[in-house]
Amino acid sequence: MADSTHLETLAIHAGQSPDPTSGAVMTPIVLASTFAQDGPGKHKGFEYARTGNPTRNTLERCLAALEGADHGVCFSSGCAAMTTLLHTLRPGDHIVASDDVYGGSFRILDKVFRPLGIETTQVDMTDVAAVEAAMTPATKMLWVETPTNPMLKLIDIAAVAAVGKAGGATVVVDNTFATPMLQRPLSLGADVVMHSTTKYLNGHSDVVGGVVMTSDAALAERLRFLQNAIGAIPGPFDCYLVLRGLKTLPVRMERHCKSAASIAAWLGAQPGVERVIYPGLASHPQKALADRQMAAPGGMISFVVAGGLPAASALLATVKVFVCAESLGGVESLIEHPAIMTHGSVPPEARAALGIDDGLIRISVGLEAEADLKADLEAALAAARAV
Ligand code: P1T
């Protein structure tokens, strides 16, 4: 592989070289569940496919290179990645997490690990002092999601990482919304980066996957142990698809961000739109942080439509180019209603406190012609106003 520090080159070549037996340029999909040994324990680096698989290893090396990590460990979903990472904690340990996280991440913290004796305190991490105040001697992990899902708040990774370090906590950043193209949390002081590879990294809405990356050798060794012991591994075909998707990540992100910036500015001028949330807009409370921390403000926009749930429902039922569906980061534009769809597992009081109300709509801007996307939203907003 070319020895490059450029992400565009790493996305295509990192961890990959033509197959030594055939010269195949693309990484082979190795489907075998087990690998022949010359004698007991005499193997070529692979024994059983839960423990290790060549296609998965290649993906792990490529992802780690993109985040500037020494180690990448892949899982069968973003939730599996998070769950396995949280298994590095013990009963009695405490987590401080962003108040606004993906509904499924909240559910893991609240409904899976809290009953096991691992408590989480959620705070508005845009306030670094609040993070510091929430930490106790038992705090072992800070869980940072930035931009947050779905309110697109930005958290100062370097500042929170410094607080975590001072308190002896492992700082984890869920970098799903930004991708390493827009921000690289390890370079800002975080210890661990995780992703739902389901989203931008794969980019084609045809894989569910996750990854955890770190340069902490002891933590990586523990994660490898847990990956094998718990077994929430991705299949080889899915690993291949993510590897394939990664090759176009840099160009896709450029286009996602360009169209999103244009649509966010345009949305703000449309009748019936009460508020647009996009980190690139001057009205965003952390616009200065976006400029400093992110290469571009991303491909996600949230906005509030006047008229509450009836208006939002009409809008979502009218779109023709946007697809009304959960998830994000695919080539196709997606639109969803967080209160009912992605964040239904967050209690109504918590949703209200965050601003996830009935008029809130989240869009993932895809790669279609910007003019078609605007025309589609224009027609859907007209339908919302007619309710
Ligand atoms: O869906 P899965 O691959 O298990 O990843 C979970 C996950 C983790 N972190 C973030 C920031 C996420 O957005 C997600 C999944 N989110 C959606 C499905 C969604 O529509 O927001």
Boltz pocket constraint, residues with backbone or C-beta under 6 A from the ligand:
constraints:
  - pocket:
      binder: B
      contacts: [[A, 76], [A, 77], [A, 78], [A, 79], [A, 80], [A, 102], [A, 104], [A, 105], [A, 145], [A, 149], [A, 174], [A, 176], [A, 177], [A, 195], [A, 196], [A, 197], [A, 198], [A, 208], [A, 209], [A, 210], [A, 325], [A, 326], [A, 327], [A, 328], [A, 342]]
      max_distance: 6.0
